Amino acid sequence: MSYIDNGDSSIGLTAGGGEALKISENYLFNSSDRRVVVYDHDLIRVVSIFNQTTNEQLYILGSETLTGIEFNSEVVFDYVNNNMTNNDKLYIVYQANVPNQIEFLLKKVLVELKENNKILKKIYK
């Protein structure tokens, strides 16, 4: 297992590339519908939703008690709390699709080689 720097404010965990767990801060929460829409571009599926404002777990993928309906980037959870508001802070863990580490490193090396090649051409003209 290794850590991946995703180039943004998040860090993912992976077991060799392909998938990682990440935290989303890019979501819309409608408390009256108990609906969360996650807008992260690399989302595969939502794993869990925790309401930090009310200190309550709302949804866990595969749970028998904290259930909900998941459809693409939306989760409608079954947990009912009438004290929630649309402005509550949620802690959303999702499964993300991340580039293979080797592919990422090769692309980085290619960019550096191209830059070095440009510099060498200028020097030896």
Backbone torsions as a table, in degrees:
resi	resn	phi	psi	omega
1	MET	NA	141.4	-178.9
2	SER	-143.4	162.9	176.7
3	TYR	-92.8	146.2	177.9
4	ILE	-123.1	129.5	172.3
5	ASP	-84.8	114.7	-174.9
6	ASN	-85.2	3.6	178.5
7	GLY	80.1	-0.3	176.2
8	ASP	-124.9	-154.5	-176.8
9	SER	-82.8	-1.1	-175.5
10	SER	-105.4	156.4	174.3
11	ILE	-123.6	132.2	-180.0
12	GLY	-106.0	157.3	174.1
13	LEU	-110.2	134.1	-179.2
14	THR	-141.1	159.6	177.0
15	ALA	-114.7	45.9	175.2
16	GLY	119.1	8.4	177.2
17	GLY	103.1	155.0	177.1
18	GLY	104.8	-51.2	-178.3
19	GLU	-140.1	149.3	178.9
20	ALA	-150.9	162.5	172.1
21	LEU	-98.9	131.7	-179.1
22	LYS	-134.6	164.0	177.1
23	ILE	-103.8	133.9	179.1
24	SER	-102.5	136.1	170.4
25	GLU	-119.3	8.2	-175.7
26	ASN	-113.2	80.0	-174.7
27	TYR	-146.7	165.6	173.7
28	LEU	-121.9	131.8	-178.0
29	PHE	-119.9	122.5	173.7
30	ASN	-112.4	103.0	-172.7
31	SER	-69.1	-33.9	-178.3
32	SER	-69.1	-33.0	177.1
33	ASP	-89.7	-8.1	-174.3
34	ARG	55.4	43.1	-175.3
35	ARG	-117.6	134.1	175.2
36	VAL	-123.5	130.7	174.3
37	VAL	-116.0	123.9	-179.3
38	VAL	-101.2	131.6	-175.0
39	TYR	-106.1	12.3	179.3
40	ASP	-69.8	132.7	-174.3
41	HIS	-68.0	-21.6	-176.5
42	ASP	-101.8	16.0	-177.3
43	LEU	-65.9	129.9	168.6
44	ILE	-101.2	-51.9	177.1
45	ARG	-161.8	153.5	176.3
46	VAL	-80.4	132.8	-178.4
47	VAL	-98.3	-43.2	178.9
48	SER	-156.2	154.6	176.2
49	ILE	-131.7	124.7	179.0
50	PHE	-123.6	130.2	178.1
51	ASN	-88.9	107.3	-178.3
52	GLN	-71.3	-28.2	-178.5
53	THR	-68.7	-45.2	-178.4
54	THR	-97.1	-4.2	-179.8
55	ASN	59.2	48.8	-178.6
56	GLU	-134.7	138.0	172.3
57	GLN	-77.8	129.3	-176.8
58	LEU	-104.8	-32.9	-173.6
59	TYR	-155.3	137.1	171.5
60	ILE	-137.5	123.9	179.1
61	LEU	-57.8	126.1	178.6
62	GLY	85.5	-1.1	179.8
63	SER	-74.8	149.7	175.7
64	GLU	-87.0	-17.1	-177.1
65	THR	-113.4	-35.6	-179.8
66	LEU	-100.6	70.8	-170.3
67	THR	-97.1	174.1	176.7
68	GLY	179.7	176.9	178.1
69	ILE	-106.9	125.7	-179.8
70	GLU	-110.3	130.8	177.0
71	PHE	-141.6	109.9	-176.0
72	ASN	52.7	-113.7	-176.0
73	SER	-97.4	8.7	-178.8
74	GLU	-110.4	144.1	171.2
75	VAL	-132.2	127.4	170.9
76	VAL	-109.6	109.8	-175.3
77	PHE	-92.5	153.5	-176.0
78	ASP	-85.0	-20.0	-177.1
79	TYR	-61.1	130.6	-177.9
80	VAL	-111.6	127.0	173.4
81	ASN	-146.3	112.1	-176.6
82	ASN	-75.6	-5.1	179.8
83	ASN	-90.7	-0.7	-179.5
84	MET	-78.5	149.0	174.2
85	THR	-127.2	164.4	179.5
86	ASN	-62.5	-21.2	-178.2
87	ASN	-91.4	1.0	177.7
88	ASP	-59.2	144.2	178.5
89	LYS	-86.0	121.8	179.5
90	LEU	-106.0	147.9	174.3
91	TYR	-111.1	104.8	-174.0
92	ILE	-111.4	121.1	175.9
93	VAL	-102.3	131.1	179.3
94	TYR	-135.5	155.8	176.3
95	GLN	-85.1	124.9	-175.0
96	ALA	-114.9	149.9	173.4
97	ASN	-91.8	115.7	-179.3
98	VAL	-117.1	150.1	179.4
99	PRO	-64.0	149.4	175.6
100	ASN	-59.8	135.7	-176.3
101	GLN	-60.5	-39.2	-179.5
102	ILE	-66.2	-43.9	177.9
103	GLU	-60.3	-42.6	179.1
104	PHE	-61.0	-46.7	-179.6
105	LEU	-65.4	-39.5	177.8
106	LEU	-62.3	-41.8	178.0
107	LYS	-63.2	-39.5	179.1
108	LYS	-64.7	-42.9	179.0
109	VAL	-64.0	-41.6	179.0
110	LEU	-61.4	-41.0	178.2
111	VAL	-62.6	-44.3	179.7
112	GLU	-64.6	-40.1	178.2
113	LEU	-63.8	-40.3	178.4
114	LYS	-63.7	-42.1	178.3
115	GLU	-63.7	-44.7	179.2
116	ASN	-63.4	-37.5	178.9
117	ASN	-63.7	-40.9	178.0
118	LYS	-62.0	-42.6	179.9
119	ILE	-64.7	-44.4	179.8
120	LEU	-62.7	-39.4	179.1
121	LYS	-62.7	-38.5	179.0
122	LYS	-68.4	-37.1	-178.4
123	ILE	-68.6	-42.9	-173.8
124	TYR	-94.9	17.5	175.1
125	LYS	-79.9	NA	NA
